[in-house]
Amino acid sequence: MLKLKIVSPERIEFEGDVERVLVPGSMGQFEILTNHAPIISSLDKGKVVYTLPSGERVPLEIIGGFVEVQKNVVSVCVELREE
């Protein structure tokens, strides 16, 4: 299980437990699973998709940002697409 926190300049978009997180890394899309190696990566325009313990997949459109993974804690700072 991962602890995920997604923040934008306006607010906390999500905070809670997830099974996995798919992010649009600058060098290509990659997936973060339990016990992932520590990493910091910039994010490009695309979708962050996280899977809840119930199996529900939740997409979030972003313009860019960055992700940090350390000890099963995933911190994502994003800029959201304007509606």
Residue pairs with C-beta under 8 A, 6 or more apart in sequence:
1 17
1 18
1 19
1 34
1 53
1 72
2 17
2 18
2 19
2 20
2 21
2 32
2 33
2 34
2 72
2 73
2 74
3 16
3 17
3 18
3 72
3 73
3 74
4 14
4 15
4 16
4 17
4 18
4 21
4 50
4 74
4 76
5 12
5 14
5 15
5 73
5 74
5 75
5 76
6 12
6 13
6 14
6 15
6 48
6 50
6 60
6 76
6 78
7 13
7 75
7 76
7 77
7 78
8 77
8 78
8 79
8 80
9 79
10 80
13 60
13 78
13 80
14 50
14 58
14 60
16 52
17 52
17 53
18 50
18 51
18 52
18 53
18 74
19 33
19 34
19 51
19 52
19 53
19 55
20 31
20 32
20 33
20 50
20 51
21 31
21 32
21 48
21 49
21 50
21 51
21 67
21 74
21 76
22 29
22 30
22 31
22 32
22 47
22 48
22 49
22 50
23 29
23 30
23 31
23 32
23 41
23 43
23 48
23 67
23 76
24 43
24 44
24 45
24 46
24 47
24 48
24 62
25 41
25 42
25 43
25 44
25 67
26 41
26 42
26 43
26 44
27 41
29 46
30 41
32 67
32 69
32 74
34 72
35 72
36 69
36 72
37 69
38 69
38 70
38 71
39 67
39 68
39 69
40 66
40 67
40 68
40 69
41 66
41 67
42 64
42 65
42 66
43 62
43 64
43 65
43 66
43 67
43 76
43 78
44 64
45 62
45 63
45 64
45 81
46 61
46 62
47 59
47 60
47 61
47 62
48 59
48 60
48 62
48 76
48 78
49 57
49 58
49 59
49 60
50 57
50 58
50 60
51 57
51 58
52 58
60 78
60 80
61 80
61 81
62 78
62 79
62 80
62 81
63 78
63 79
63 80
63 81
64 78
64 79
65 76
65 77
65 78
65 79
66 76
66 77
67 74
67 75
67 76
67 77
68 74
68 75
68 76
69 75
